[in-house]
């Protein structure tokens, strides 16, 4: 997931909105950490359960704003955060349905992973140092003319 974040960083610019959707543990924050590392973000890109929004200045250009919409009850609360939608790259975890109308150009990333009977190996059966990376299925949907001609 970190490598995917780094790959996405190569095409993102100020004003881009990335919406991450997936269950707990799917890799949303890991993807954002990879994105932040590739952008040269200052500060630890931490799990957003500890903050609602954090701005990370970067060495490559626009700031990276990492948002957790999980605990917000409606888009008005998200708007109250007064984010720099136009001047930063904004990544919103649990943002589906919360960011409608912010921009017509959205990169929607949905992550799913095998769990329970669908998983090949149970992490409970392995030594913690031997737990393999769980495969993820990632669907990236780019909407808006901003993404015309952009290869992801």
Secondary structure in CASP SS format (residue, H / E / C, confidence):
PFRMAT SS
TARGET T0000
AUTHOR 0000-0000-0000
METHOD secondary structure of the structure
MODEL  1
X C 1.00
X H 1.00
X H 1.00
X H 1.00
X H 1.00
X H 1.00
X H 1.00
X H 1.00
X H 1.00
X C 1.00
X C 1.00
X C 1.00
X C 1.00
X C 1.00
X C 1.00
X C 1.00
X E 1.00
X E 1.00
X E 1.00
X E 1.00
X E 1.00
X C 1.00
X C 1.00
X C 1.00
X C 1.00
X C 1.00
X C 1.00
X H 1.00
X H 1.00
X H 1.00
X H 1.00
X H 1.00
X H 1.00
X H 1.00
X H 1.00
X H 1.00
X H 1.00
X H 1.00
X H 1.00
X C 1.00
X C 1.00
X C 1.00
X C 1.00
X C 1.00
X C 1.00
X C 1.00
X C 1.00
X C 1.00
X C 1.00
X C 1.00
X C 1.00
X C 1.00
X E 1.00
X E 1.00
X E 1.00
X E 1.00
X C 1.00
X C 1.00
X C 1.00
X C 1.00
X C 1.00
X C 1.00
X E 1.00
X E 1.00
X E 1.00
X E 1.00
X E 1.00
X E 1.00
X C 1.00
X C 1.00
X C 1.00
X C 1.00
X C 1.00
X C 1.00
X H 1.00
X H 1.00
X H 1.00
X H 1.00
X H 1.00
X C 1.00
X C 1.00
X C 1.00
X C 1.00
X C 1.00
X C 1.00
X C 1.00
X C 1.00
X E 1.00
X E 1.00
X E 1.00
X E 1.00
X E 1.00
X E 1.00
X C 1.00
X C 1.00
X C 1.00
X C 1.00
X C 1.00
X C 1.00
X C 1.00
X C 1.00
X C 1.00
X C 1.00
X C 1.00
X C 1.00
X E 1.00
X E 1.00
X E 1.00
X E 1.00
X E 1.00
X E 1.00
X E 1.00
X E 1.00
X C 1.00
X C 1.00
X H 1.00
X H 1.00
X H 1.00
X C 1.00
X C 1.00
X C 1.00
X C 1.00
X H 1.00
X H 1.00
X H 1.00
X C 1.00
X C 1.00
X H 1.00
X H 1.00
X H 1.00
X C 1.00
X C 1.00
X C 1.00
X C 1.00
X C 1.00
X E 1.00
X E 1.00
X E 1.00
X E 1.00
X E 1.00
X E 1.00
X E 1.00
X E 1.00
X C 1.00
X H 1.00
X H 1.00
X H 1.00
X C 1.00
X C 1.00
X C 1.00
X C 1.00
X C 1.00
END
